[in-house]
Amino acid sequence: MREKKAKKENVFDVPQEEGRDKIYCGQYLKKNRIEKGLTIEKLAEETKIMVSVLSSLEEDDYKHLPPPVYLKGIIKKYCRALGIEETKALEIYKESNGRDLFSGKGDALPENRFAGNFLNSKITSVLGKFFFRALKIIFLFSIIVYFCYEISLLVLPAKIIIYSPQHDFITPESVLEISGRVIRGKKLFIKNQEVFLKENGEFFEEISLDPGLNNIVFKAINIMGQTTTASRMVNYSLPAPAN
């Protein structure tokens, strides 16, 4: 069997309306293109006009083409690429379609095939600038917070948080475990004895109780020498002697 060859364009492919001698602009241009042996893709490459636009022009599909004032330039480019007379093509367009090739009220700019890429790059640029400014604001805010914290260490007095004992109470034990945390404190004293502070300000200490009521005084000192105090009242009650 013989293989079917791809159908080539020829002048007889250009549709003609029955009973009418009038030729349309698109038909005229397509007929000349085929006679010159140019494919629509090759013409698009030479004119820098999209294939879809050239195809709509050849099919006289003006709904998908720009307004007449811009269409004039497209027709001229088409004619120059084929080496045919521009004036004749424009006259055919005017006579066959009844449209003037001048700007009219409400005519809009033709669709720009690069508009999408430009818009995307513009959005990317705006987002990039916004992101950079947001980072700058966050960075500056972090610096401000840090300096405020450092200033608070100098200006605000120390704060004593006692984990244990949480309140005054009575105990039969002679040794009391004390724990807690000091904020903004450089030194801590319990019953006038300095206590070791961890890096996070936490402390743990065991002290001996005297029989009866014990007033345990906590004294914290900040960098500026300001003093903060807290206290717990612990009653050490001796166990009753066995009978």
Secondary structure, DSSP 8 states (H G I E B T S, - for coil): ----------GGGS---TT-----HHHHHHHHHHHHT--HHHHHHHHT--HHHHHHHHTT-GGGS--HHHHHHHHHHHHHHHT--HHHHHHHHHHHH---SS--TT------TTHHHHHHHHHHHHHHHHHHHHHHHHHHHHHHHHHHHHHHHHHS--EEEEEES-S-EEES-SEEEEEEEEES-SEEEETTEEE---TTSEEEEEEE--SEEEEEEEEEE-TT--EEEEEEEEEE-------
